[in-house]
Amino acid sequence: MATFVLVPGGWHGSWSFEAVVPLLERAGHVVHALTLTGLRPDDDDATVATANLDTHADDVLRLLDRTRITSATLVGHSYGGMVIAAAADRAGGRISRLVHLDAYVPSDGESCWSSTTERYREAFAVGAAATGYAVQPPEGGDPRRRPHPLASFLQTIRLTGTLAQVPRREFIYCSGWEDRTPFAELRTRLQADPEWQVHDLPTGHDAMHEAPEAVAALLLGECTADASALRRQACP
């Protein structure tokens, strides 16, 4: 039995994994899907204004402490890749697997801001113009999305090198939005790194909604979720 900790991307909450969670639980695993500080419905303006990447890493670490998890699989979507990297670096060996689901994979000193493309930096700046501290969600998309703490996009990550001790590190590349993805160069780099396993999914960025069965299959290690697996939506 594995323990999964699912960390959403920008503007999203635990609900972004709502179609994946029951598939993992049905397979007999323990699943915790998080909503990060500053993105909860009852968070006030001060909480949003002060939440940063350290705050979000602490959200994960508090869960590990509270539930006494000693061997976790951390799954981070998009911005959540920054969070799981920061948390794993501080978790004292309690992380057995990292899965970056179409997500940033930072090096020491990088931020979401520095790691993304000019298109997204512009979107962050425009989205935060009204308040100076909360980035409004892009137009369209799920109405449950909430303004995202700007400081968490801007803060640089500090890594000590302990991430290299995580036994299993994986990157899932969603290839169905090639015209906009900020992760193409990252995919190429990680494919050349023997310490990483790279999977491709022919979906848009929100693979958890578009192909939850294929995402769950990858997390369960049941198959390689390539185009044929996606068409089947599950392993045979």
Backbone torsions as a table, in degrees:
resi	resn	phi	psi	omega
1	MET	NA	130.8	178.4
2	ALA	-103.7	160.5	173.7
3	THR	-117.4	118.1	-179.3
4	PHE	-102.5	134.3	171.2
5	VAL	-117.2	115.7	-173.3
6	LEU	-104.0	123.0	-175.6
7	VAL	-116.0	120.1	-176.0
8	PRO	-76.7	168.1	176.8
9	GLY	-88.5	-168.2	-177.0
10	GLY	-57.1	138.0	175.6
11	TRP	73.4	-7.5	-172.8
12	HIS	-103.0	165.9	176.5
13	GLY	-126.8	-167.8	-178.4
14	SER	-58.5	-26.8	-179.2
15	TRP	-60.3	-19.4	-178.6
16	SER	-66.9	-18.4	178.2
17	PHE	-103.5	15.5	-171.2
18	GLU	-60.4	-28.3	179.9
19	ALA	-87.1	-17.7	-178.1
20	VAL	-91.2	-37.0	-175.8
21	VAL	-53.3	-51.4	-177.8
22	PRO	-63.9	-27.9	178.3
23	LEU	-68.5	-39.6	177.2
24	LEU	-70.5	-41.4	179.4
25	GLU	-66.0	-37.5	179.3
26	ARG	-62.5	-28.0	178.1
27	ALA	-82.7	1.6	173.9
28	GLY	96.5	14.9	-176.5
29	HIS	-103.6	160.9	176.0
30	VAL	-92.8	133.2	-175.6
31	VAL	-131.0	131.4	173.0
32	HIS	-122.6	115.9	175.5
33	ALA	-104.4	126.4	-172.8
34	LEU	-99.6	150.1	160.3
35	THR	-113.3	121.1	-171.9
36	LEU	-76.5	155.7	179.7
37	THR	-56.7	134.6	-178.4
38	GLY	95.2	-10.8	-179.5
39	LEU	-117.3	5.4	177.6
40	ARG	-83.0	146.7	-175.5
41	PRO	-56.5	-29.6	-176.7
42	ASP	-98.6	8.4	178.5
43	ASP	-71.9	132.7	-179.9
44	ASP	-86.0	176.0	-175.9
45	ASP	-60.8	-38.0	-179.3
46	ALA	-64.1	-37.6	179.0
47	THR	-66.7	-43.0	178.4
48	VAL	-64.2	-42.1	-175.8
49	ALA	-66.3	-29.7	-174.5
50	THR	-100.6	-10.3	-178.8
51	ALA	-71.8	134.1	177.9
52	ASN	-138.3	-169.5	-177.9
53	LEU	-62.7	-38.9	176.7
54	ASP	-60.7	-41.6	178.0
55	THR	-57.3	-44.8	-176.3
56	HIS	-71.8	-36.3	173.3
57	ALA	-62.5	-39.2	177.8
58	ASP	-65.1	-32.1	175.1
59	ASP	-57.0	-43.6	179.7
60	VAL	-68.4	-44.2	-178.0
61	LEU	-64.8	-37.0	177.0
62	ARG	-63.8	-38.1	176.7
63	LEU	-63.0	-44.4	178.4
64	LEU	-59.9	-41.5	179.7
65	ASP	-66.9	-47.1	-174.7
66	ARG	-64.3	-38.7	-176.4
67	THR	-98.2	0.1	177.9
68	ARG	57.0	42.1	177.5
69	ILE	-77.5	130.4	-179.8
70	THR	-116.6	-7.6	179.3
71	SER	-149.5	89.9	-173.2
72	ALA	-109.0	148.1	165.3
73	THR	-99.7	114.5	177.6
74	LEU	-94.3	127.5	178.4
75	VAL	-117.9	121.3	179.9
76	GLY	-121.6	129.6	177.5
77	HIS	-100.8	129.5	173.9
78	SER	56.4	-119.3	176.1
79	TYR	-54.3	-29.7	-180.0
80	GLY	-57.8	-19.5	174.7
81	GLY	-64.4	-34.5	174.7
82	MET	-62.9	-41.9	-175.3
83	VAL	-67.0	-47.1	-176.3
84	ILE	-69.4	-30.5	176.2
85	ALA	-66.2	-45.8	179.6
86	ALA	-63.9	-41.4	-179.4
87	ALA	-67.8	-43.9	-178.5
88	ALA	-63.0	-34.7	179.7
89	ASP	-64.4	-26.0	-175.5
90	ARG	-107.9	3.0	-168.9
91	ALA	-85.6	-1.1	175.1
92	GLY	62.3	42.1	175.1
93	GLY	81.5	10.9	-178.1
94	ARG	-89.0	4.9	-179.6
95	ILE	-109.6	124.3	-179.4
96	SER	-101.5	-17.0	-176.2
97	ARG	-157.6	138.1	173.6
98	LEU	-118.1	131.6	176.1
99	VAL	-126.0	113.2	177.7
100	HIS	-95.6	103.6	-175.7
101	LEU	-88.6	97.6	-174.9
102	ASP	45.4	56.7	-167.2
103	ALA	-135.3	160.1	176.2
104	TYR	-67.4	140.7	174.9
105	VAL	-122.6	92.4	-170.1
106	PRO	-81.3	154.0	165.8
107	SER	-102.3	165.0	180.0
108	ASP	-54.6	132.0	177.3
109	GLY	90.2	-3.9	178.1
110	GLU	-91.9	162.5	175.9
111	SER	-132.2	170.7	172.9
112	CYS	-60.4	-40.7	179.5
113	TRP	-59.6	-48.2	-176.7
114	SER	-74.5	-23.6	-175.1
115	SER	-87.6	-16.8	-174.8
116	THR	-94.2	-173.5	-177.8
117	THR	-94.1	166.4	178.7
118	GLU	-59.5	-33.5	178.3
119	ARG	-57.8	-43.8	-178.0
120	TYR	-79.3	-32.2	174.4
121	ARG	-61.5	-40.4	177.1
122	GLU	-64.4	-40.2	178.6
123	ALA	-64.2	-39.0	177.3
124	PHE	-63.1	-45.7	-177.2
125	ALA	-65.0	-46.1	179.5
126	VAL	-64.5	-40.5	-178.4
127	GLY	-66.5	-26.3	-178.7
128	ALA	-95.3	0.3	-173.0
129	ALA	-61.3	-33.8	-174.8
130	ALA	-69.8	-37.3	-175.0
131	THR	-114.7	-30.1	-174.9
132	GLY	86.2	-4.6	-178.9
133	TYR	-138.8	-13.4	-178.5
134	ALA	-127.2	126.4	-178.2
135	VAL	-91.0	117.1	178.8
136	GLN	-65.9	146.5	178.1
137	PRO	-63.5	147.4	173.7
138	PRO	-59.1	156.0	-179.2
139	GLU	-63.0	148.4	-177.1
140	GLY	80.6	-177.7	178.2
141	GLY	87.8	-176.8	-174.6
142	ASP	-66.2	131.5	-179.0
143	PRO	-68.4	-11.0	178.9
144	ARG	-79.2	-10.0	178.8
145	ARG	-61.6	148.4	-177.2
146	ARG	-127.2	159.5	174.9
147	PRO	-55.5	137.7	-174.5
148	HIS	-103.9	137.0	179.4
149	PRO	-58.4	119.3	-178.6
150	LEU	-61.1	-37.9	-176.9
151	ALA	-58.2	-30.2	-179.4
152	SER	-72.0	-28.6	175.0
153	PHE	-75.0	-29.3	-173.4
154	LEU	-91.3	-29.4	-173.0
155	GLN	-66.8	134.0	176.8
156	THR	-78.9	147.8	-178.3
157	ILE	-90.3	144.1	176.2
158	ARG	-115.7	115.3	-177.1
159	LEU	-118.6	139.1	-175.8
160	THR	-95.5	-9.7	-176.5
161	GLY	104.2	-5.2	-178.2
162	THR	-72.3	-13.4	176.8
163	LEU	-59.4	-30.3	179.9
164	ALA	-63.8	-15.8	-180.0
165	GLN	-87.2	-9.6	176.5
166	VAL	-68.8	122.8	-170.4
167	PRO	-63.0	-31.6	-172.8
168	ARG	-134.8	121.6	-179.1
169	ARG	-129.6	128.4	-174.1
170	GLU	-134.4	150.1	176.9
171	PHE	-128.6	127.8	177.3
172	ILE	-107.8	118.2	-177.4
173	TYR	-101.5	122.0	177.3
174	CYS	-91.3	111.8	-170.5
175	SER	-93.7	1.8	-175.0
176	GLY	-85.3	7.5	175.8
177	TRP	-137.4	50.4	-174.9
178	GLU	-58.0	-27.5	-177.4
179	ASP	-74.8	-13.6	-175.3
180	ARG	-129.9	-15.2	-173.1
181	THR	-60.9	137.8	173.3
182	PRO	-90.8	7.9	-170.1
183	PHE	-109.5	6.5	-176.4
184	ALA	-63.4	-46.9	-179.8
185	GLU	-67.3	-35.0	177.9
186	LEU	-63.0	-44.0	177.8
187	ARG	-57.0	-47.0	-179.5
188	THR	-60.2	-42.6	-179.7
189	ARG	-65.0	-44.3	-177.1
190	LEU	-71.7	-29.9	176.6
191	GLN	-62.2	-28.5	-179.3
192	ALA	-88.5	-1.9	-177.4
193	ASP	-101.4	113.9	-177.2
194	PRO	-64.9	-12.9	179.9
195	GLU	-85.5	-4.1	-179.0
196	TRP	-119.1	144.8	171.3
197	GLN	-109.1	127.9	-176.6
198	VAL	-114.0	130.8	176.6
199	HIS	-116.9	151.0	174.8
200	ASP	-114.5	137.2	172.0
201	LEU	-125.0	126.5	-179.3
202	PRO	-82.9	58.3	179.7
203	THR	-124.2	172.6	167.4
204	GLY	-73.0	-172.7	-172.9
205	HIS	-62.9	-38.1	-177.1
206	ASP	-88.6	65.8	-177.4
207	ALA	-61.3	-28.7	-178.6
208	MET	-61.3	-30.3	178.3
209	HIS	-90.7	-39.0	-176.1
210	GLU	-73.8	-37.3	-175.1
211	ALA	-146.0	63.8	-176.1
212	PRO	-61.4	-34.0	179.8
213	GLU	-65.9	-39.6	179.0
214	ALA	-68.6	-39.2	176.9
215	VAL	-63.5	-46.5	179.4
216	ALA	-61.5	-39.4	179.4
217	ALA	-61.2	-40.6	177.2
218	LEU	-65.1	-44.0	-179.3
219	LEU	-64.9	-32.6	178.9
220	LEU	-82.2	-7.9	179.7
221	GLY	70.9	25.3	-173.9
222	GLU	-82.6	-28.1	-178.5
223	CYS	-166.1	169.9	171.4
224	THR	-86.1	120.9	-173.6
225	ALA	-84.5	75.4	175.9
226	ASP	-92.0	-166.9	-175.2
227	ALA	-61.2	-40.5	-178.7
228	SER	-66.9	-36.7	178.2
229	ALA	-65.8	-39.3	179.5
230	LEU	-63.0	-40.9	-179.9
231	ARG	-62.4	-36.5	178.5
232	ARG	-77.1	-22.7	-178.3
233	GLN	65.1	8.5	175.5
234	ALA	-172.0	161.9	176.0
235	CYS	-77.0	151.0	-179.6
236	PRO	-69.4	NA	NA
